[in-house]
Amino acid sequence: AFAAQRQFTGNAAHELRTPLALMQAQLELFSAEHPDVLPETAEFLALLREQTKRLTQMTKTLLEMSNLQQVARNEQIQLAPMIEEIFTDLAPLAEKNGITLKVEGDGSMTGSDALIYRLLFNLTENAVKYNSPGGSVQITVAQEPEKLLIRVSDTGRGIPEEYQRSIFQPFFRVDKSRSREYGGAGLGLSLVWEIADLHGGSVWVEESSDKGTTIAVELPMQ
């Protein structure tokens, strides 16, 4: 049943991709050709562009989730350089919110470089987005016998205990207003869970309070 659901999701996302791309292109073209529209029209067009972009991203993520099983997982991955690359990619967002990014430790594993990058990127991006202004994000990597333990810690306002298991479910959002602000569809952490599971690992909220949250990921080295 789950495989059939995954197949349906992938097919639906694939069918949505072309009309969404067409809508996005037409909106951009109209905006470029009509720069002098009324302010309320410009505002409406900006909203349409934003929502179309959000739907496009959601479709892309759903397609990725439906195709995870087909991705090869036999690459040697060194985590510290990958995390530094993620920090570079997220630097503009972090600087905008005054967030400091830090990494401690290193480790290596066998898996899909692209998927592990996405797992760590999604966790780090979330930690930056939902942090307190002027806060910090720390990633620690501990290499244990036959497994890696990765912790992503932020200094945000925390996740209520009753939601800590639900955040890894598709489309779940703790704070809908902030998710809308950042264009979130509630798929980022669900994809993290899928990728960890695909690699024989697990992900969970290790601790959370009004001083911040730590999400832990355990992954086998092989």
C-alpha positions as CSV (number, residue, x, y, z in Angstrom):
1,A,0.0,0.0,0.0
2,F,2.8,2.4,0.9
3,A,4.6,1.6,-2.4
4,A,1.4,2.3,-4.3
5,Q,0.9,5.6,-2.4
6,R,4.5,6.6,-3.2
7,Q,3.9,5.8,-6.9
8,F,0.7,7.8,-7.0
9,T,2.4,10.8,-5.3
10,G,5.3,10.7,-7.8
11,N,2.9,10.5,-10.8
12,A,0.7,13.4,-9.5
13,A,3.8,15.5,-8.9
14,H,5.1,14.8,-12.4
15,E,1.8,15.8,-13.9
16,L,1.7,19.0,-12.0
17,R,5.3,20.0,-12.9
18,T,4.6,21.2,-16.5
19,P,1.5,23.3,-15.9
20,L,3.2,24.9,-12.9
21,A,6.3,25.8,-15.0
22,L,4.0,27.3,-17.6
23,M,2.1,29.4,-15.1
24,Q,5.4,30.6,-13.5
25,A,6.7,31.6,-17.0
26,Q,3.5,33.4,-17.9
27,L,3.4,35.4,-14.7
28,E,7.1,36.4,-15.0
29,L,6.4,37.5,-18.6
30,F,3.3,39.5,-17.8
31,S,5.1,41.3,-14.9
32,A,8.0,42.1,-17.2
33,E,5.7,43.5,-19.9
34,H,3.5,45.4,-17.6
35,P,5.8,47.2,-15.1
36,D,3.3,50.1,-14.6
37,V,0.3,48.2,-13.2
38,L,-1.6,49.6,-10.2
39,P,0.0,48.9,-6.8
40,E,-2.8,46.5,-5.8
41,T,-2.4,44.6,-9.1
42,A,1.4,44.4,-8.5
43,E,0.8,43.1,-5.0
44,F,-1.6,40.5,-6.4
45,L,0.9,39.4,-9.1
46,A,3.6,39.1,-6.5
47,L,1.4,36.9,-4.4
48,L,0.6,34.7,-7.4
49,R,4.3,34.3,-8.2
50,E,5.1,33.5,-4.6
51,Q,2.4,30.8,-4.4
52,T,3.3,29.3,-7.8
53,K,7.0,29.1,-6.7
54,R,5.9,27.4,-3.5
55,L,3.8,24.8,-5.4
56,T,6.7,24.2,-7.7
57,Q,9.1,23.6,-4.8
58,M,6.5,21.3,-3.2
59,T,6.1,19.3,-6.4
60,K,9.9,19.0,-6.7
61,T,10.2,17.7,-3.2
62,L,7.3,15.2,-3.7
63,L,9.1,13.9,-6.8
64,E,12.3,13.5,-4.9
65,M,10.6,11.6,-2.2
66,S,8.9,9.2,-4.6
67,N,12.3,8.5,-6.3
68,L,14.5,8.0,-3.2
69,Q,14.6,4.2,-3.5
70,Q,16.3,4.4,-6.9
71,V,19.2,6.6,-5.7
72,A,22.6,4.8,-5.4
73,R,24.0,4.8,-1.9
74,N,27.6,3.7,-2.4
75,E,29.6,6.9,-2.2
76,Q,32.2,7.7,0.5
77,I,31.1,10.8,2.4
78,Q,33.2,13.1,4.6
79,L,30.8,15.1,6.8
80,A,32.7,18.2,8.0
81,P,33.5,19.5,4.5
82,M,29.9,18.8,3.4
83,I,28.6,20.8,6.4
84,E,31.0,23.7,5.6
85,E,29.5,23.7,2.1
86,I,26.0,23.9,3.6
87,F,27.1,26.8,5.8
88,T,28.3,28.6,2.7
89,D,25.0,28.0,0.9
90,L,23.0,29.2,3.9
91,A,25.3,32.2,4.8
92,P,23.0,34.8,3.2
93,L,20.0,33.6,5.2
94,A,22.0,33.2,8.4
95,E,23.6,36.7,8.1
96,K,20.1,38.3,7.4
97,N,18.9,36.9,10.8
98,G,22.2,37.4,12.6
99,I,22.7,33.6,13.1
100,T,26.2,32.2,13.8
101,L,26.9,28.7,12.3
102,K,29.4,26.3,13.9
103,V,30.5,22.7,13.3
104,E,32.4,20.5,15.7
105,G,33.8,17.0,14.9
106,D,33.9,15.0,11.7
107,G,33.1,11.5,10.5
108,S,32.8,9.4,7.3
109,M,30.1,7.1,6.0
110,T,29.0,5.3,2.9
111,G,25.7,6.5,1.3
112,S,24.3,8.9,-1.2
113,D,26.3,12.2,-1.2
114,A,23.3,14.1,-2.7
115,L,20.8,12.7,-0.2
116,I,22.9,13.2,2.9
117,Y,23.6,16.7,1.8
118,R,19.9,17.3,1.5
119,L,19.3,15.8,5.0
120,L,21.8,18.0,6.6
121,F,20.8,21.1,4.5
122,N,17.1,20.7,5.5
123,L,18.0,20.4,9.2
124,T,20.4,23.3,9.1
125,E,18.0,25.5,7.1
126,N,15.2,24.8,9.6
127,A,17.5,25.6,12.5
128,V,18.4,29.0,10.9
129,K,14.8,29.9,9.9
130,Y,13.2,29.1,13.2
131,N,15.9,30.5,15.4
132,S,15.9,33.6,17.6
133,P,17.4,36.7,16.0
134,G,21.1,36.8,16.9
135,G,21.1,33.1,17.8
136,S,23.3,30.2,16.8
137,V,23.2,26.8,15.1
138,Q,25.8,24.2,16.1
139,I,26.3,20.9,14.3
140,T,28.3,18.2,16.2
141,V,29.4,15.0,14.5
142,A,30.5,12.1,16.7
143,Q,32.0,8.9,15.1
144,E,31.0,5.9,17.2
145,P,31.7,2.2,16.6
146,E,29.9,1.4,13.3
147,K,27.7,4.5,13.4
148,L,27.6,8.3,13.3
149,L,25.7,10.5,15.6
150,I,24.9,14.0,14.3
151,R,23.3,16.7,16.4
152,V,21.8,19.9,15.0
153,S,21.2,22.4,17.8
154,D,19.6,25.9,17.6
155,T,18.7,28.6,20.1
156,G,15.1,29.1,19.0
157,R,11.9,28.9,21.0
158,G,11.6,25.1,20.9
159,I,9.0,22.6,19.8
160,P,6.1,21.7,22.1
161,E,6.4,18.1,23.4
162,E,3.1,17.0,21.8
163,Y,4.4,17.9,18.4
164,Q,7.9,16.4,18.6
165,R,7.0,13.1,16.9
166,S,4.6,14.8,14.4
167,I,7.2,17.2,12.8
168,F,8.6,14.3,10.6
169,Q,5.2,13.7,9.1
170,P,4.5,15.1,5.6
171,F,2.8,18.6,5.5
172,F,3.0,19.0,9.3
173,R,3.9,22.5,10.5
174,V,4.1,23.6,14.2
175,D,3.9,27.3,13.4
176,K,1.8,27.9,10.3
177,S,2.3,31.6,10.2
178,R,6.1,31.3,10.2
179,S,5.9,28.5,7.7
180,R,4.0,30.8,5.3
181,E,6.5,33.5,6.0
182,Y,9.3,31.2,4.8
183,G,7.3,29.4,2.1
184,G,7.4,26.1,3.9
185,A,5.1,23.3,2.9
186,G,6.0,21.0,5.8
187,L,8.0,18.5,3.7
188,G,11.6,19.3,4.7
189,L,11.7,17.2,7.9
190,S,9.6,14.5,6.3
191,L,12.3,14.2,3.6
192,V,15.0,14.1,6.4
193,W,13.2,11.2,8.0
194,E,12.9,9.3,4.6
195,I,16.6,9.8,3.8
196,A,17.7,8.7,7.3
197,D,15.4,5.6,7.1
198,L,16.7,4.8,3.6
199,H,20.3,4.7,4.9
200,G,19.3,2.4,7.8
201,G,19.3,5.3,10.3
202,S,16.9,7.3,12.4
203,V,16.1,10.9,13.4
204,W,14.4,12.3,16.5
205,V,14.0,15.4,18.6
206,E,16.6,14.8,21.4
207,E,15.7,17.8,23.5
208,S,13.7,21.0,23.1
209,S,12.8,23.9,25.4
210,D,12.4,27.7,25.2
211,K,16.2,27.9,25.0
212,G,16.4,25.8,21.8
213,T,16.1,22.5,20.1
214,T,18.5,19.6,19.3
215,I,17.6,17.2,16.5
216,A,19.7,14.0,16.5
217,V,20.4,11.8,13.5
218,E,22.0,8.3,13.8
219,L,23.4,6.8,10.6
220,P,25.4,3.6,10.1
221,M,28.9,4.1,8.7
222,Q,28.4,1.4,6.0
